[in-house]
Amino acid sequence: MDLNIYDEKIEVETEQAYKAARTAAKTDGILIGTSSGAALYAAEQLALRSENQGKNIVVVFPDTGLRYLSTSLFE
């Protein structure tokens, strides 16, 4: 991976990704997986920064939650 092509990396704990995925399912009806939950959590952290106030934050969800229905993600 070329580490020079992006500006920043945001580390996300598994439980933070799970919580974001569960919230998306409950509040928006979007069934996403762990990777998407991590992307959503990171986007939320970016949106909270003062330099991003009033800006649109776009996040791409890289996976679906279908394969996670029988895991601890959706218990």
FIKOLZA-1660 file (N, C-alpha, C; in steps of 0.1 Angstrom, whole numbers, plus 5000, padded with zeros to 4 digits):
% residues 75
   i   px   py   pz ch aa at
   1 5008 4988 5000  A  M  N
   1 5000 5000 5000  A  M CA
   1 5009 5012 5000  A  M  C
   2 5006 5022 4991  A  D  N
   2 5013 5034 4990  A  D CA
   2 5008 5044 5001  A  D  C
   3 5016 5046 5011  A  L  N
   3 5013 5054 5023  A  L CA
   3 5013 5069 5020  A  L  C
   4 5017 5073 5008  A  N  N
   4 5018 5087 5004  A  N CA
   4 5006 5092 4997  A  N  C
   5 4996 5084 4994  A  I  N
   5 4984 5088 4986  A  I CA
   5 4973 5093 4995  A  I  C
   6 4973 5092 5008  A  Y  N
   6 4962 5097 5016  A  Y CA
   6 4968 5106 5027  A  Y  C
   7 4959 5115 5032  A  D  N
   7 4963 5125 5042  A  D CA
   7 4963 5120 5056  A  D  C
   8 4955 5110 5059  A  E  N
   8 4953 5106 5073  A  E CA
   8 4947 5092 5074  A  E  C
   9 4951 5086 5085  A  K  N
   9 4945 5073 5088  A  K CA
   9 4938 5074 5102  A  K  C
  10 4926 5070 5103  A  I  N
  10 4918 5070 5115  A  I CA
  10 4916 5056 5120  A  I  C
  11 4922 5053 5132  A  E  N
  11 4921 5040 5138  A  E CA
  11 4907 5039 5145  A  E  C
  12 4901 5027 5142  A  V  N
  12 4887 5025 5148  A  V CA
  12 4888 5011 5155  A  V  C
  13 4883 5011 5167  A  E  N
  13 4882 4998 5175  A  E CA
  13 4870 4990 5170  A  E  C
  14 4871 4977 5171  A  T  N
  14 4860 4969 5166  A  T CA
  14 4846 4973 5172  A  T  C
  15 4846 4975 5185  A  E  N
  15 4833 4979 5192  A  E CA
  15 4828 4992 5186  A  E  C
  16 4837 5001 5183  A  Q  N
  16 4832 5014 5177  A  Q CA
  16 4826 5012 5163  A  Q  C
  17 4832 5003 5156  A  A  N
  17 4826 4999 5142  A  A CA
  17 4813 4992 5144  A  A  C
  18 4812 4983 5154  A  Y  N
  18 4800 4976 5156  A  Y CA
  18 4788 4985 5160  A  Y  C
  19 4792 4994 5169  A  K  N
  19 4782 5004 5174  A  K CA
  19 4776 5013 5162  A  K  C
  20 4786 5017 5154  A  A  N
  20 4781 5026 5142  A  A CA
  20 4773 5017 5133  A  A  C
  21 4776 5005 5130  A  A  N
  21 4768 4996 5121  A  A CA
  21 4754 4994 5127  A  A  C
  22 4754 4991 5140  A  R  N
  22 4741 4989 5146  A  R CA
  22 4732 5001 5146  A  R  C
  23 4738 5013 5148  A  T  N
  23 4731 5026 5148  A  T CA
  23 4725 5028 5134  A  T  C
  24 4733 5026 5123  A  A  N
  24 4729 5027 5110  A  A CA
  24 4717 5018 5107  A  A  C
  25 4717 5006 5112  A  A  N
  25 4706 4997 5110  A  A CA
  25 4694 5002 5117  A  A  C
  26 4695 5006 5129  A  K  N
  26 4684 5010 5137  A  K CA
  26 4677 5023 5133  A  K  C
  27 4686 5033 5130  A  T  N
  27 4681 5047 5127  A  T CA
  27 4678 5050 5113  A  T  C
  28 4686 5043 5104  A  D  N
  28 4684 5046 5089  A  D CA
  28 4680 5034 5081  A  D  C
  29 4679 5022 5087  A  G  N
  29 4675 5010 5080  A  G CA
  29 4686 5006 5070  A  G  C
  30 4698 5009 5072  A  I  N
  30 4709 5005 5063  A  I CA
  30 4717 4994 5070  A  I  C
  31 4717 4982 5063  A  L  N
  31 4723 4970 5069  A  L CA
  31 4738 4970 5064  A  L  C
  32 4747 4974 5072  A  I  N
  32 4761 4974 5069  A  I CA
  32 4769 4965 5078  A  I  C
  33 4781 4962 5073  A  G  N
  33 4790 4953 5080  A  G CA
  33 4800 4961 5088  A  G  C
  34 4810 4953 5093  A  T  N
  34 4820 4959 5102  A  T CA
  34 4829 4969 5095  A  T  C
  35 4833 4966 5083  A  S  N
  35 4841 4976 5076  A  S CA
  35 4834 4989 5073  A  S  C
  36 4821 4988 5070  A  S  N
  36 4813 5000 5067  A  S CA
  36 4811 5007 5080  A  S  C
  37 4809 5000 5091  A  G  N
  37 4807 5006 5104  A  G CA
  37 4820 5014 5108  A  G  C
  38 4831 5009 5105  A  A  N
  38 4844 5016 5108  A  A CA
  38 4845 5028 5099  A  A  C
  39 4841 5027 5086  A  A  N
  39 4841 5039 5077  A  A CA
  39 4831 5050 5082  A  A  C
  40 4820 5045 5087  A  L  N
  40 4810 5055 5092  A  L CA
  40 4815 5062 5105  A  L  C
  41 4820 5054 5114  A  Y  N
  41 4826 5060 5126  A  Y CA
  41 4837 5070 5123  A  Y  C
  42 4846 5067 5114  A  A  N
  42 4856 5076 5110  A  A CA
  42 4850 5089 5104  A  A  C
  43 4840 5087 5095  A  A  N
  43 4834 5099 5089  A  A CA
  43 4827 5108 5100  A  A  C
  44 4821 5101 5110  A  E  N
  44 4815 5109 5121  A  E CA
  44 4825 5117 5128  A  E  C
  45 4837 5111 5131  A  Q  N
  45 4848 5118 5138  A  Q CA
  45 4853 5130 5130  A  Q  C
  46 4854 5128 5116  A  L  N
  46 4858 5139 5108  A  L CA
  46 4847 5151 5108  A  L  C
  47 4835 5147 5108  A  A  N
  47 4824 5157 5108  A  A CA
  47 4824 5165 5121  A  A  C
  48 4829 5159 5132  A  L  N
  48 4829 5167 5145  A  L CA
  48 4840 5177 5146  A  L  C
  49 4850 5177 5137  A  R  N
  49 4861 5186 5137  A  R CA
  49 4856 5200 5133  A  R  C
  50 4861 5210 5140  A  S  N
  50 4857 5224 5137  A  S CA
  50 4859 5228 5123  A  S  C
  51 4870 5224 5117  A  E  N
  51 4873 5228 5103  A  E CA
  51 4864 5222 5093  A  E  C
  52 4856 5212 5097  A  N  N
  52 4846 5206 5088  A  N CA
  52 4832 5210 5091  A  N  C
  53 4829 5219 5100  A  Q  N
  53 4816 5224 5103  A  Q CA
  53 4810 5230 5090  A  Q  C
  54 4798 5226 5087  A  G  N
  54 4791 5231 5075  A  G CA
  54 4794 5224 5062  A  G  C
  55 4804 5215 5063  A  K  N
  55 4808 5208 5051  A  K CA
  55 4801 5194 5050  A  K  C
  56 4800 5189 5038  A  N  N
  56 4795 5176 5035  A  N CA
  56 4806 5165 5036  A  N  C
  57 4803 5155 5044  A  I  N
  57 4813 5144 5045  A  I CA
  57 4807 5132 5037  A  I  C
  58 4814 5126 5028  A  V  N
  58 4810 5115 5020  A  V CA
  58 4817 5102 5025  A  V  C
  59 4810 5092 5027  A  V  N
  59 4816 5079 5032  A  V CA
  59 4811 5068 5022  A  V  C
  60 4820 5059 5018  A  V  N
  60 4817 5048 5010  A  V CA
  60 4816 5035 5019  A  V  C
  61 4805 5028 5018  A  F  N
  61 4804 5016 5026  A  F CA
  61 4809 5004 5018  A  F  C
  62 4820 4998 5023  A  P  N
  62 4827 4988 5015  A  P CA
  62 4820 4974 5017  A  P  C
  63 4811 4972 5026  A  D  N
  63 4805 4959 5027  A  D CA
  63 4790 4959 5032  A  D  C
  64 4784 4948 5030  A  T  N
  64 4770 4947 5035  A  T CA
  64 4769 4940 5048  A  T  C
  65 4758 4941 5055  A  G  N
  65 4757 4934 5068  A  G CA
  65 4751 4920 5067  A  G  C
  66 4748 4916 5055  A  L  N
  66 4742 4903 5053  A  L CA
  66 4750 4891 5059  A  L  C
  67 4763 4891 5057  A  R  N
  67 4771 4880 5062  A  R CA
  67 4773 4881 5077  A  R  C
  68 4769 4891 5083  A  Y  N
  68 4772 4893 5097  A  Y CA
  68 4759 4891 5106  A  Y  C
  69 4748 4887 5100  A  L  N
  69 4736 4885 5107  A  L CA
  69 4737 4875 5118  A  L  C
  70 4745 4865 5116  A  S  N
  70 4746 4854 5126  A  S CA
  70 4759 4856 5135  A  S  C
  71 4764 4868 5135  A  T  N
  71 4776 4871 5143  A  T CA
  71 4772 4880 5155  A  T  C
  72 4782 4883 5163  A  S  N
  72 4780 4892 5175  A  S CA
  72 4777 4906 5171  A  S  C
  73 4779 4910 5158  A  L  N
  73 4776 4923 5154  A  L CA
  73 4761 4927 5156  A  L  C
  74 4752 4917 5153  A  F  N
  74 4738 4919 5154  A  F CA
  74 4731 4911 5164  A  F  C
  75 4738 4909 5176  A  E  N
  75 4731 4901 5187  A  E CA
  75 4722 4910 5194  A  E  C
% end
